[in-house]
């Protein structure tokens, strides 16, 4: 039997939420879905996205009261949504994740499509860093989180499945990696640590789910490391065993299992703030190695009154500059391999020495996408082929800088800072 809230508990928590934080919303095929944004949200900066998926029998609003992510969105500056699945014939919200959990009444609800639509709609309306899209799933939501990771590995950076399980059917390996965290109490009587069945539908144990994802992420199974955490002061010692698969993994994948020795279902009702932060810190330490958006650059703040609508930006979380540059020769637009504008990703080689290195590039905006203001995006940067000087306008935090770099090593594509001038800061 899955754990669900009594109607009294749900009503009580809902009343507590009545005076809580306000949210905006996005429109989907299932109506308007609440979306929380940080106070410091800026259209000029890309933000991480976090989804919280509730357990069986309660909705997204109650799930938020259990986890409390709205309390930290200003500090961590992420966009956040806690959607609700459809209701079954008993009136219980659920996610149609796997055969075992939790479509008990033969619903045809397609939650994979709905959640895919939701993420895309949030990306459309807000500036989301495509390299940082995260999911936390609780119980039934944990099953759903792992299913999302398998079905859409190109979209989701990392998922945390708390008291959830993977699938038993044979499937091919996903095309790209996903960072997966599984958390399970060894004494969980709802979702059994060693696996079990729900209404005669079997689900794997957490060790089997973890091994499955280690294989999906191409991790070495013989190089796993073991450590310990103290998540629950009420349990003796450092009660949580941490099993990590990091060696040999695909570039965007890893797997970790937190086994709470003597622990029950999930991380508690409510989840202790320190444990919630442990999960968030684990997720947010992960990022995909792909491009953060379909074309590089962000809209500059309107108060600067720049003549261009798209400038480069520094992403502090992965220490990268993402920008678009025009190839010039003697000041005139020039083509390189048939293209004159390129997205470029620069890694920071040395902050103290002002050195950066071009590590990836692609032709700029091949799909001819428009900005949110229905305009073709500009390229703020330029690279003069003759003298190897790269010039640009970059957003760094809330400040805008005009910068000039010069190639110092053509073989490693490393450049050194020549000058940097702050154009303005936020009023």
C-alpha positions as CSV (number, residue, x, y, z in Angstrom):
1,X,0.0,0.0,0.0
2,X,1.4,3.4,-1.0
3,X,1.5,6.1,1.6
4,X,-1.0,8.9,1.0
5,X,-2.2,11.8,3.1
6,X,-5.5,11.8,4.9
7,X,-8.0,14.3,3.8
8,X,-7.6,16.2,7.1
9,X,-3.8,16.5,6.6
10,X,-4.2,17.7,3.0
11,X,-6.8,20.3,4.1
12,X,-4.6,21.5,6.9
13,X,-1.5,21.9,4.7
14,X,-3.6,23.6,2.0
15,X,-4.9,26.1,4.5
16,X,-1.4,26.9,5.6
17,X,-0.5,27.5,2.0
18,X,-3.3,30.0,1.5
19,X,-1.2,32.9,2.7
20,X,2.0,31.6,1.1
21,X,4.1,32.8,-1.8
22,X,2.5,34.0,-5.0
23,X,3.3,32.6,-8.3
24,X,3.0,33.3,-12.0
25,X,1.7,30.6,-14.4
26,X,2.1,29.2,-17.8
27,X,-0.6,27.9,-20.1
28,X,-0.7,24.2,-21.0
29,X,-3.1,21.7,-22.4
30,X,-4.1,20.9,-18.8
31,X,-4.7,24.5,-17.9
32,X,-2.6,27.1,-16.1
33,X,0.3,25.7,-14.1
34,X,1.9,27.7,-11.3
35,X,5.5,28.8,-11.9
36,X,7.6,30.5,-9.2
37,X,10.4,32.9,-10.1
38,X,13.1,34.5,-7.9
39,X,12.9,38.1,-7.0
40,X,16.2,38.7,-8.9
41,X,14.9,37.2,-12.1
42,X,16.2,38.9,-15.2
43,X,15.4,38.2,-18.8
44,X,19.0,38.9,-19.5
45,X,20.3,35.9,-17.5
46,X,19.6,32.2,-18.0
47,X,18.2,30.5,-14.9
48,X,18.1,26.8,-13.8
49,X,14.7,25.1,-13.9
50,X,13.5,22.7,-11.1
51,X,10.4,20.5,-11.3
52,X,8.9,18.8,-8.2
53,X,6.8,15.8,-8.8
54,X,4.4,14.8,-6.0
55,X,3.7,11.4,-4.6
56,X,0.5,9.4,-5.0
57,X,-2.6,10.8,-3.3
58,X,-1.5,14.5,-3.0
59,X,-1.0,17.4,-5.4
60,X,1.8,19.7,-6.3
61,X,0.8,22.3,-3.8
62,X,1.0,19.9,-0.9
63,X,4.3,18.5,-2.3
64,X,5.7,22.1,-2.2
65,X,4.7,22.3,1.5
66,X,6.6,19.1,2.2
67,X,9.8,20.2,0.4
68,X,9.7,24.0,0.7
69,X,11.6,24.9,-2.4
70,X,10.0,28.3,-2.6
71,X,12.0,29.3,0.5
72,X,15.3,29.1,-1.4
73,X,14.5,30.2,-4.9
74,X,15.8,33.7,-4.3
75,X,19.1,32.4,-2.9
76,X,19.6,29.8,-5.6
77,X,17.9,31.9,-8.4
78,X,16.0,29.2,-10.1
79,X,12.6,28.9,-11.8
80,X,10.4,26.3,-10.1
81,X,7.2,24.5,-10.7
82,X,5.3,21.8,-8.8
83,X,2.7,20.5,-11.2
84,X,-0.1,18.1,-10.4
85,X,-0.9,14.9,-12.2
86,X,-4.4,13.8,-13.2
87,X,-6.8,12.3,-10.6
88,X,-7.8,8.6,-10.7
89,X,-11.3,7.3,-10.0
90,X,-10.8,7.7,-6.3
91,X,-9.9,11.4,-6.6
92,X,-6.2,10.8,-5.9
93,X,-3.6,12.7,-8.0
94,X,-1.1,10.4,-9.6
95,X,1.6,10.2,-12.3
96,X,1.3,7.5,-14.9
97,X,4.9,6.5,-14.7
98,X,5.5,2.7,-14.9
99,X,3.4,-0.4,-14.8
100,X,3.9,-0.6,-11.1
101,X,3.3,3.0,-10.1
102,X,0.8,4.4,-10.1
103,X,-1.9,4.1,-12.7
104,X,-4.2,1.8,-10.7
105,X,-7.4,2.4,-12.7
106,X,-6.3,2.1,-16.3
107,X,-6.1,5.8,-17.0
108,X,-4.9,6.9,-20.5
109,X,-3.2,10.0,-19.1
110,X,0.0,10.8,-20.9
111,X,2.1,12.5,-18.3
112,X,5.3,12.2,-20.2
113,X,3.9,14.4,-23.0
114,X,2.4,16.8,-20.4
115,X,5.6,17.3,-18.5
116,X,7.6,17.7,-21.8
117,X,5.1,20.3,-22.8
118,X,5.4,22.1,-19.5
119,X,9.2,22.3,-19.6
120,X,9.0,23.7,-23.2
121,X,6.4,26.2,-22.3
122,X,8.4,27.5,-19.3
123,X,11.4,27.7,-21.6
124,X,9.4,29.8,-24.0
125,X,8.2,32.3,-21.4
126,X,11.3,32.5,-19.2
127,X,15.1,32.6,-19.8
128,X,16.0,29.0,-18.9
129,X,19.5,27.5,-19.0
130,X,19.0,24.4,-21.1
131,X,22.1,22.9,-19.4
132,X,20.4,23.0,-16.0
133,X,16.9,21.4,-15.9
134,X,16.3,19.4,-12.8
135,X,13.6,17.1,-11.4
136,X,12.9,16.0,-7.8
137,X,10.4,13.2,-7.6
138,X,8.8,11.9,-4.4
139,X,7.6,8.3,-4.3
140,X,5.2,8.0,-7.3
141,X,7.0,11.2,-8.5
142,X,10.3,9.4,-8.1
143,X,9.1,6.7,-10.6
144,X,8.1,9.6,-12.9
145,X,11.4,11.4,-12.5
146,X,13.4,8.3,-13.7
147,X,11.0,7.8,-16.6
148,X,11.5,11.4,-17.7
149,X,15.2,11.0,-17.5
150,X,15.1,7.9,-19.7
151,X,12.6,9.3,-22.2
152,X,14.1,12.8,-22.5
153,X,17.8,12.5,-21.6
154,X,18.7,15.4,-23.9
155,X,16.4,17.8,-21.8
156,X,17.0,16.8,-18.2
157,X,20.3,17.4,-16.5
158,X,19.8,15.6,-13.3
159,X,17.0,13.9,-11.4
160,X,16.5,12.9,-7.8
161,X,14.2,9.9,-7.2
162,X,13.2,9.8,-3.6
163,X,11.6,6.5,-2.7
164,X,11.0,5.7,-6.4
165,X,12.1,2.9,-8.7
166,X,13.0,2.4,-12.3
167,X,11.5,-0.1,-14.8
168,X,12.0,-3.8,-15.4
169,X,11.4,-4.0,-19.1
170,X,14.4,-4.3,-21.5
171,X,15.3,-1.0,-23.2
172,X,18.1,0.4,-25.2
173,X,20.7,2.8,-23.7
174,X,19.7,6.5,-23.9
175,X,21.6,8.5,-26.4
176,X,23.0,10.9,-23.7
177,X,23.8,10.7,-20.0
178,X,21.7,12.0,-17.1
179,X,22.9,12.5,-13.6
180,X,20.7,10.3,-11.3
181,X,20.4,10.4,-7.5
182,X,18.4,7.7,-5.8
183,X,17.4,8.0,-2.1
184,X,15.8,5.2,-0.3
185,X,15.2,4.1,3.3
186,X,16.1,0.5,4.0
187,X,13.0,0.1,6.2
188,X,10.6,1.7,3.8
189,X,7.4,-0.3,3.9
190,X,5.7,1.6,1.0
191,X,8.3,1.2,-1.7
192,X,10.5,-1.7,-0.6
193,X,14.3,-1.2,-0.6
194,X,14.8,-4.6,-2.3
195,X,12.0,-4.3,-4.7
196,X,8.4,-5.6,-4.6
197,X,5.1,-5.4,-6.4
198,X,2.0,-3.1,-6.4
199,X,-1.2,-4.7,-7.5
200,X,0.9,-7.6,-9.0
201,X,3.1,-5.3,-11.0
202,X,6.7,-5.7,-10.0
203,X,9.2,-2.9,-9.5
204,X,13.0,-3.3,-9.0
205,X,14.9,-2.7,-5.8
206,X,16.9,0.5,-5.4
207,X,20.2,-1.3,-5.9
208,X,18.9,-2.8,-9.2
209,X,17.6,0.6,-10.3
210,X,20.9,2.2,-9.5
211,X,22.9,-0.4,-11.4
212,X,20.6,0.0,-14.3
213,X,21.3,3.7,-14.5
214,X,25.0,3.2,-14.0
215,X,24.9,1.0,-17.1
216,X,22.8,3.5,-19.0
217,X,25.4,6.2,-18.1
218,X,28.2,3.8,-19.1
219,X,29.8,4.1,-15.6
220,X,32.3,1.6,-14.4
221,X,30.6,-0.7,-11.9
222,X,33.9,-1.8,-10.4
223,X,35.1,1.7,-9.5
224,X,32.2,2.7,-7.2
225,X,33.1,4.7,-4.1
226,X,31.4,4.4,-0.7
227,X,30.9,7.2,1.8
228,X,28.5,8.2,4.5
229,X,26.2,11.2,5.4
230,X,24.3,12.1,8.6
231,X,20.9,13.1,7.3
232,X,18.8,12.0,10.3
233,X,20.1,12.9,13.8
234,X,17.4,10.6,15.2
235,X,19.1,7.6,13.6
236,X,22.4,6.3,15.0
237,X,25.7,7.7,13.6
238,X,26.2,8.6,9.9
239,X,23.3,6.5,8.9
240,X,23.2,7.2,5.2
241,X,25.5,5.1,3.0
242,X,26.5,6.9,-0.2
243,X,27.3,4.7,-3.2
244,X,28.7,6.8,-6.2
245,X,29.4,5.7,-9.8
246,X,31.4,8.5,-11.4
247,X,34.3,6.8,-13.2
248,X,34.1,6.0,-16.9
249,X,30.6,7.6,-17.1
250,X,29.4,9.4,-20.2
251,X,30.2,13.1,-20.1
252,X,26.7,14.1,-18.9
253,X,26.0,11.2,-16.6
254,X,26.7,9.8,-13.1
255,X,24.8,7.9,-10.5
256,X,24.6,8.1,-6.8
257,X,22.6,6.1,-4.2
258,X,21.8,7.3,-0.7
259,X,20.7,4.4,1.4
260,X,19.2,5.6,4.7
261,X,20.0,2.7,7.0
262,X,16.9,2.2,9.2
263,X,15.0,5.0,7.3
264,X,11.4,4.9,6.2
265,X,9.6,6.3,3.2
266,X,11.2,9.3,1.6
267,X,13.0,12.1,3.4
268,X,10.2,12.8,5.8
269,X,6.9,14.7,5.9
270,X,8.0,17.5,5.9
271,X,11.5,17.2,4.6
272,X,14.1,18.8,6.9
273,X,15.6,22.0,5.4
274,X,19.1,20.6,5.7
275,X,18.1,17.5,3.8
276,X,16.3,19.5,1.1
277,X,19.4,21.6,0.6
278,X,21.6,18.4,0.4
279,X,19.4,17.3,-2.6
280,X,19.4,20.8,-4.2
281,X,23.1,21.2,-3.9
282,X,23.7,17.7,-5.4
283,X,21.5,18.5,-8.4
284,X,22.8,22.1,-9.0
285,X,26.4,20.9,-9.0
286,X,25.5,19.1,-12.2
287,X,25.3,20.7,-15.7
288,X,25.1,19.4,-19.2
289,X,28.0,20.1,-21.6
290,X,25.8,21.2,-24.4
291,X,24.8,24.7,-25.4
292,X,22.6,26.5,-22.8
293,X,20.2,27.8,-25.5
294,X,19.4,27.4,-29.2
295,X,21.6,30.3,-30.0
296,X,24.1,32.1,-27.8
297,X,23.5,35.5,-26.1
298,X,20.9,37.3,-24.0
299,X,18.9,40.5,-24.3
300,X,20.8,43.4,-22.8
301,X,19.0,45.5,-20.2
302,X,16.9,48.2,-21.8
303,X,18.3,51.0,-19.7
304,X,21.6,50.7,-21.5
305,X,20.0,51.6,-24.8
306,X,22.4,49.6,-26.8
307,X,22.0,49.4,-30.6
308,X,22.2,45.6,-30.5
309,X,19.6,43.2,-29.1
310,X,21.7,40.2,-28.1
311,X,25.0,40.2,-26.1
312,X,27.3,37.5,-24.7
313,X,27.0,36.4,-21.1
314,X,29.2,34.8,-18.4
315,X,27.7,31.7,-16.7
316,X,29.3,31.6,-13.3
317,X,28.0,28.2,-12.4
318,X,30.1,26.5,-15.1
319,X,32.7,29.3,-15.5
320,X,31.9,29.8,-19.2
321,X,31.3,32.7,-21.6
322,X,28.7,32.0,-24.2
323,X,28.5,34.5,-27.0
324,X,28.2,35.0,-30.8
325,X,31.0,36.5,-32.8
326,X,31.3,37.8,-36.4
327,X,34.4,36.7,-38.4
328,X,36.1,39.8,-39.8
329,X,39.0,40.4,-42.1
330,X,40.3,43.9,-42.4
331,X,37.1,45.0,-40.6
332,X,34.9,43.4,-43.3
333,X,32.6,40.4,-42.7
334,X,34.3,37.2,-43.8
335,X,33.3,33.6,-44.2
336,X,35.0,30.6,-42.5
337,X,33.8,27.3,-43.8
338,X,30.8,29.0,-45.4
339,X,29.7,30.9,-42.3
340,X,30.4,34.4,-41.0
341,X,28.7,34.2,-37.5
342,X,29.4,31.6,-34.9
343,X,28.3,30.7,-31.4
344,X,31.4,30.3,-29.3
345,X,31.9,28.9,-25.8
346,X,34.9,30.2,-23.9
347,X,36.1,28.5,-20.7
348,X,37.9,30.6,-18.1
349,X,41.6,29.4,-18.1
350,X,42.7,31.9,-15.4
351,X,40.7,34.7,-13.8
352,X,43.8,36.3,-12.3
353,X,45.6,36.4,-15.7
354,X,42.5,37.2,-17.7
355,X,42.9,34.1,-20.0
356,X,40.1,32.3,-21.7
357,X,40.0,29.4,-24.2
358,X,37.6,28.7,-27.0
359,X,36.5,25.1,-26.5
360,X,33.4,24.8,-28.7
361,X,31.7,26.6,-31.6
362,X,28.9,26.2,-34.1
363,X,27.3,28.3,-36.8
364,X,25.1,30.9,-35.3
365,X,21.3,30.5,-35.3
366,X,21.0,28.1,-38.3
367,X,17.3,27.8,-37.6
368,X,16.8,31.5,-38.0
369,X,15.0,31.8,-34.7
370,X,13.7,35.1,-33.4
371,X,14.2,36.7,-30.0
372,X,11.4,37.0,-27.5
373,X,10.7,40.4,-29.1
374,X,10.3,38.8,-32.6
375,X,13.5,40.2,-33.9
376,X,16.5,38.4,-35.5
377,X,19.2,38.2,-32.8
378,X,22.5,40.2,-33.3
379,X,26.1,39.1,-32.7
380,X,27.7,41.3,-30.1
381,X,31.2,39.9,-30.6
382,X,33.7,40.1,-33.4
383,X,37.0,38.4,-34.2
384,X,39.5,40.1,-36.5
385,X,41.3,37.3,-38.3
386,X,44.3,39.5,-39.2
387,X,45.4,40.5,-35.7
388,X,43.6,37.8,-33.6
389,X,41.6,40.3,-31.5
390,X,38.3,39.3,-30.1
391,X,36.0,42.2,-29.0
392,X,32.6,41.9,-27.3
393,X,29.9,43.2,-24.9
394,X,29.3,40.7,-22.1
395,X,26.8,40.5,-19.2
396,X,28.6,39.5,-16.0
397,X,26.2,39.2,-13.1
398,X,24.2,42.4,-13.3
399,X,27.0,44.4,-15.0
400,X,27.8,45.0,-18.6
401,X,31.4,45.1,-19.8
402,X,33.0,45.9,-23.1
403,X,36.0,43.6,-23.5
404,X,38.9,43.0,-25.8
405,X,41.0,39.8,-25.9
406,X,43.9,38.7,-28.1
407,X,44.9,35.3,-29.2
408,X,48.1,34.3,-27.4
409,X,48.3,30.6,-28.5
410,X,46.6,29.7,-31.8
411,X,47.1,25.9,-31.2
412,X,45.2,25.9,-27.9
413,X,42.9,28.8,-29.0
414,X,43.8,30.6,-25.8
415,X,43.3,34.4,-25.5
416,X,44.4,37.0,-23.0
417,X,42.5,40.0,-21.8
418,X,43.6,43.4,-23.2
419,X,41.0,45.7,-21.8
420,X,37.7,45.7,-19.9
421,X,35.4,48.7,-19.4
422,X,32.2,48.6,-17.4
423,X,29.4,50.3,-19.5
424,X,27.0,50.5,-16.6
425,X,25.4,48.6,-13.7
426,X,21.9,48.1,-12.7
427,X,20.3,51.4,-11.5
